[in-house]
Amino acid sequence: MAAQINSQVTETISLITSALNIHLNIGQNSTMNTSSVFLSIETTSITSLSNKIIQQVGNAQIHIPSSFTLSTNNNTSISLRVCLINFFRKYLSSRFF
């Protein structure tokens, strides 16, 4: 059952990402922040990744170091996706608290 849920969630997130990526130009982002899901999608250029900080929910962040390199054309755009899911918060709070 857990594997099936995981597969469905992965497929759903992939479909949402694909749909949003169609509408995002370089430098734009889209964020969804609810009590159960934090999803951030950003389209950026390869050259702007160096020393980039990606803010997440709360004080969490991802720092891409200045030494980060990809073996691709510098004119290429890339989509960054951050997804945090809290499946059991509602379940636990209604069952045990």
C-alpha positions as CSV (number, residue, x, y, z in Angstrom):
1,M,0.0,0.0,0.0
2,A,2.8,2.4,0.9
3,A,4.6,1.7,-2.4
4,Q,1.3,2.4,-4.3
5,I,0.8,5.7,-2.5
6,N,4.4,6.7,-3.1
7,S,4.1,5.9,-6.8
8,Q,0.9,7.9,-7.1
9,V,2.4,10.9,-5.3
10,T,5.5,10.8,-7.5
11,E,3.4,10.7,-10.6
12,T,1.1,13.6,-9.4
13,I,4.1,15.8,-8.5
14,S,5.7,15.0,-11.9
15,L,2.5,16.0,-13.7
16,I,2.1,19.2,-11.7
17,T,5.8,20.1,-12.4
18,S,5.3,19.5,-16.2
19,A,2.2,21.6,-16.3
20,L,3.8,24.5,-14.4
21,N,7.1,24.3,-16.4
22,I,5.2,25.1,-19.6
23,H,4.1,28.5,-18.2
24,L,7.4,29.5,-16.4
25,N,9.9,31.7,-18.2
26,I,13.5,32.0,-17.1
27,G,13.7,33.8,-13.7
28,Q,10.1,33.0,-12.8
29,N,8.9,30.6,-10.0
30,S,5.7,29.2,-8.6
31,T,5.3,28.2,-5.0
32,M,2.5,26.2,-3.3
33,N,2.7,26.3,0.5
34,T,-0.1,24.6,2.5
35,S,-0.2,22.7,5.8
36,S,0.5,19.4,4.0
37,V,2.6,20.4,1.0
38,F,5.4,22.8,0.1
39,L,6.2,22.8,-3.6
40,S,8.5,25.3,-5.3
41,I,9.4,25.3,-9.0
42,E,11.8,27.7,-10.6
43,T,13.1,28.1,-14.1
44,T,16.6,29.6,-14.3
45,S,19.6,29.6,-16.5
46,I,22.6,27.4,-15.9
47,T,24.9,30.4,-15.5
48,S,22.7,31.7,-12.6
49,L,23.1,28.5,-10.5
50,S,26.5,29.4,-9.2
51,N,26.3,30.4,-5.5
52,K,22.5,30.3,-5.6
53,I,20.4,30.0,-2.4
54,I,17.0,28.3,-2.7
55,Q,14.7,29.2,0.2
56,Q,12.3,26.6,1.4
57,V,9.7,26.4,4.1
58,G,10.7,27.9,7.5
59,N,14.4,28.7,7.7
60,A,15.5,25.8,5.5
61,Q,17.5,26.5,2.4
62,I,19.6,24.9,-0.3
63,H,22.9,26.5,-1.2
64,I,24.4,25.6,-4.6
65,P,28.2,26.3,-4.3
66,S,30.1,28.5,-6.7
67,S,32.1,25.5,-7.8
68,F,29.0,23.7,-9.1
69,T,29.3,22.8,-12.8
70,L,27.2,20.9,-15.3
71,S,28.4,19.5,-18.5
72,T,25.9,21.3,-20.7
73,N,25.6,24.5,-22.7
74,N,25.6,27.7,-20.5
75,N,22.6,29.0,-22.5
76,T,20.4,26.1,-21.3
77,S,17.6,26.7,-18.9
78,I,17.0,24.4,-16.0
79,S,14.0,23.8,-13.7
80,L,14.5,23.4,-10.0
81,R,11.9,21.6,-7.9
82,V,11.7,21.5,-4.2
83,C,8.9,19.4,-2.7
84,L,8.2,18.6,1.0
85,I,5.1,16.6,1.9
86,N,3.6,16.0,5.3
87,F,1.3,13.0,4.8
88,F,0.5,12.1,8.3
89,R,0.0,15.4,10.1
90,K,-3.8,15.4,9.8
91,Y,-4.0,11.7,10.4
92,L,-1.9,11.8,13.6
93,S,-3.5,14.9,15.0
94,S,-7.0,13.5,14.5
95,R,-6.1,10.1,15.9
96,F,-3.8,10.8,18.9
97,F,-4.2,14.4,20.0
